[in-house]
Structure formats: structure tokens, C-alpha cells
Amino acid sequence: MTVPDRNRQRIAEVIAQEMRGAEPGDVPERLCAAAVRLLPVIGASVSLRGEGMPVPVSASSERAAHLMEVQATLGDGPCLWAAETGAPVFASDLTAGRDASRWPVFAQQAAAAGVGAVYALPLGDRAVCVGTLDLYRDRPGELAADEVRTARIVADVLTVALMALPRGEEAGRYGDDVWLSPLATGHDGVHQAVGMVMARRGVSSDEALALLRAHAFAEGRTVLDLSQDIVHGTTCFDGTEEGD
């Protein structure tokens, strides 16, 4: 058996092990776990391409989930670039050089979280990109050619799996919630908050999201965290607490 054949066999075995007994809602998380086992990375996350900002689907760790939310809050980062272009974006050194300059704020927060490199792969292609698979490494460095091939295979499997997951009437009376993780369903609050800001400020949805992002960044919070407070009425958009 040739080396490429052995690699493909190993990839298939790891994915099969992770997927054994998986329910629809487990699929994205299990494939994130497979990516971490197969590649020299410490975390992986999956997000869907959404209107205005990505929608987190799953993550292998709290650190990966946090950095996914950081990119959604900033409206910038490797995963957004990959989703926008439909091409892989490999930020192999977020501590210095070109990558750190391309996304200075995200690079700083990634480094603070102990991440030195991010590899974002589109789920789909330039014609149709449904989201991204993002891989996080604790130190700077490029992926080797065989590792890039492995990452692409995992991304392809994930794309097929996401497209095949039940939704709407196929999923029964609970609809998408049978497979969307709390990370994804929690983002419903962001859309609610955008609507509330639109009504209060008389602005468009894009302007409302930009205001939320700016406000969250100024407070050192994520858009998701701020939106939940706005929706639940524990804070007004101007930053004052209800009842003050």
C-alpha cells in the first residue's frame, strides 16, 4: 500500500470512529474532533455563512468557540475571508509578519488565547460556499502538503454531511434544532438584537450590526454576549443598565 493510500485509510478510520453512533446533532462536533486527531492542531470549529456574520455551528473546545465568536464580533478574520472568497486562508503566523498585519485585532486576541496560527477551509467552493472549517494551532507554522490534503478531505466530508443533515419538515416538528448546536441556536438572539437596534435607531440591518459590533468591541465582549443582554432587557444599547 502506498503512502497516500495509507493516509486515506487512516483518515477514513478516524472519521468512522468519531462518527460511530452519532446523532444528527453530533455530526459537526464529531468531525471537529476528527480534525483535531488527524492534524497538528489544538482545536477546530465550524461556522455557516450567514447574512452579515457567520453562524457558529460547533467547536471542539471552549477556546475554539471563543475565537470563532471573536471573528464574528470583529467582522474580520481568516474564517470570514475564506467564506467570502470560497478559497482556503492559511494564517500560519499570527504573532508577526503579514498575517498579524492583515488581522491585527484578531491576531492579538488569538495570541492572547494561546493560538499562533489559524487555517480556514471553505465548505464548498467559490461558486457555493456554505461555511468554513477553522483549525487552530498553538504555535506558528505552515501545514505540510499531506496535512493540507487531510484538512481538505475533512472539509469535504463536513460539507457533504452538513448538506445531508435533516432540516425543516424532514427533521420533524423540532425543525433545524435537532442538529443545530446551542452555539448556532444562540445566535437567534443576535438577529433579535439587530432588529431592536434597527427600531430604536432607525437604521438598516447592516448599520445595526455594525453598531452592535462596535459597542461589543468597546466593552471587550462578543456580539453574542451583548445581544443576549439586549434581548433579555438587562442592558440598553447605550450601555446603561435597565432601571438606572
Buried (B, 14 or more C-beta within 10 A) or exposed (E): EEEEEEBBEEBEEBBEEBBEEBEBBBBBBBBBBBBBBBBBBBBBBBBBBBEBBBBBBBBBBEBBBBBBBBBBBBBBBBBBBBBEEBBBBBBBBBBEEEBBEBBEEBBEBBBEBEBBBBBBBBBBEEEEBBBBBBBBBBEBEEBEEEBBBBBBBBBBBBBEBBEEBBBEEEBEEEBBBBBBBEBBEBBEBBBBBBEBBBEBEEBEBEBBBBBBBEBBBEEEBBBBBBBBBBBEEEBBBEEEEEEE
